Amino acid sequence: MSFEPGIVSEEELGREKEKARRLRRTQWWLNKIQKEVCYYCHQKVGRKNLTMDHVVPLSRGGKSKKGNIVPACKECNNKKKYMLPLEWEEYLKSLAERSVDL
């Protein structure tokens, strides 16, 4: 599946980003980052190094809801970009296969 720009309007993206900013200021988010661990790589990176990631990206129709937001290290968040969970899993598998071949 490929990324198709323009699926979500700029107005809708703005609303969802504002919802995410509000969630970032809640006790719920503070509890999520308390363990200081990235959802994807499971590394302890510290609270200041965690970003808020949408599992289903906003650009792909995801929403800023508690069930769609996880703490991610900057590296994982940057690599994941607009990938859906299945695409991200395939990416991680390809990395694992490459490291075995080396």
C-alpha positions in Angstrom: 0.0 0.0 0.0 1.4 3.4 -0.9 0.9 6.8 0.6 -1.7 8.9 -1.2 -1.4 12.6 -0.3 -4.6 14.6 -0.2 -6.8 11.9 1.4 -7.2 14.0 4.5 -7.9 17.7 4.2 -5.6 20.3 5.7 -8.5 21.4 7.9 -9.0 17.9 9.3 -5.3 17.5 9.9 -5.2 20.7 11.8 -8.1 19.6 14.0 -6.4 16.3 14.8 -3.1 17.9 15.5 -4.8 20.2 18.0 -6.4 17.3 19.7 -3.0 15.6 20.0 -1.5 18.8 21.5 -4.3 18.8 24.1 -3.8 15.1 24.9 -0.1 15.7 25.4 -1.0 17.9 28.4 -3.1 15.2 30.1 -2.3 12.8 32.9 -3.1 10.0 30.5 0.0 11.0 28.4 2.2 11.5 31.4 1.3 7.9 32.5 2.1 6.6 29.0 5.6 8.1 29.0 6.3 7.3 32.7 8.2 4.0 31.8 10.4 6.0 29.3 10.1 3.2 26.8 9.5 3.4 23.0 6.4 1.5 21.9 8.2 0.2 18.8 11.8 -0.6 19.7 11.2 -1.2 23.4 14.3 0.8 24.3 14.4 2.9 27.4 15.1 6.4 26.0 13.9 8.8 28.7 10.8 10.8 28.8 12.3 13.8 27.0 13.3 11.6 24.1 9.8 10.2 23.5 7.5 11.7 20.9 3.8 11.2 20.4 3.1 8.9 17.4 -0.1 8.0 15.7 -0.2 4.3 15.0 -2.4 5.0 12.1 -1.0 8.3 10.8 -3.2 11.3 10.5 -2.3 11.6 6.9 -3.7 8.1 6.4 -7.0 8.8 8.2 -5.9 8.1 11.8 -7.4 10.1 14.6 -5.9 11.7 17.7 -7.5 9.3 20.1 -6.0 7.4 23.0 -6.2 4.1 21.2 -4.2 5.4 18.3 -1.4 7.3 20.1 1.8 5.7 21.5 5.1 7.0 22.9 7.9 6.5 20.3 11.5 7.4 20.3 12.4 10.1 17.7 14.3 7.5 15.6 11.4 5.1 15.3 8.9 7.9 14.8 11.0 9.4 12.0 11.5 6.0 10.3 7.8 5.0 10.6 6.6 8.3 9.0 3.2 7.6 7.4 3.3 3.8 7.5 0.4 1.8 8.6 1.0 -0.9 11.3 1.2 -3.7 8.7 3.7 -1.7 6.6 5.8 -0.9 9.7 5.9 -4.6 10.6 7.0 -5.6 7.1 9.7 -2.9 7.3 11.0 -4.3 10.7 11.0 -7.8 9.3 13.1 -6.7 6.3 15.6 -5.1 8.7 15.8 -8.3 10.7 16.4 -10.3 7.6 19.1 -8.0 6.4 21.0 -8.2 9.7 20.9 -12.1 9.6 22.3 -12.0 6.1 25.3 -9.9 7.2 
